Amino acid sequence: MKTPPYVRCFWTGTLYLTNGKTMPIHCTHISVTHIEVEAPSGLEGSKMVKLELNATHEGKSALIKALGDPTLDVFNEHNKHYIKLDFHTISDKDIDFIKDFVKAHY
């Protein structure tokens, strides 16, 4: 299976863990199937997380909301956690916004 194109992004948002904790994040890479973010702490055992992302592209803004399945949580050289999530549930409208963004930056 071919991996869909993904691009750098710098959007900010919030990650909601299953234990009730929230943390600020910023996006580092995004595609229509997954997202990579940097966070101040780890997933603390969360098997699924909620993501809200303040996205902007060509003068348009969107609050992207998704449920994500974590596939990676690594403590990086910036003393942050690098987290990769596969989208589990996301609206078609949000996927279309991401598609436009990826297409413009690929």
C-alpha positions, -999 to +999 in steps of 0.1 A: +000+000+000+014+034-010+017+060+018-003+092+010+017+124+007+023+142+039+037+177+045+051+199+073+025+218+093+027+242+122-009+243+134-015+244+171-042+226+191-051+203+220-047+166+227-072+150+250-061+118+268-084+091+280-074+098+316-089+133+314-057+152+309-053+177+281-021+191+266-012+218+241+003+204+209+016+216+175+015+197+143+048+188+126+035+167+097+000+158+083-016+137+057-052+126+051-045+094+071-023+104+099-007+133+118+025+138+137+026+163+167+049+175+193+036+176+229+050+184+264+043+150+278+034+115+267+002+096+261+001+080+295-014+047+283-041+063+261-051+038+233-071+065+216-070+103+219-091+132+208-074+159+188-085+195+181-064+214+157-066+251+148-059+248+110-054+277+085-049+276+048-052+304+022-071+327+044-095+299+056-096+285+091-110+253+105-112+236+138-103+200+129-116+175+153-106+138+151-101+107+172-067+092+167-050+058+173-015+064+186+012+045+167+043+062+181+053+082+213+090+091+215+108+115+238+128+136+214+159+158+216+138+189+224+126+174+257+091+169+240+071+139+230+069+132+193+035+115+188+022+099+156-016+093+153-036+075+126-069+091+121-097+068+135-126+091+131-126+124+112-152+143+092-152+144+054-151+182+057-119+181+077-104+155+053-111+179+024-094+208+043-064+186+049-063+174+012-063+210+000-035+219+024-014+189+015-019+194-023-008+230-020+024+221+000+035+188-016 
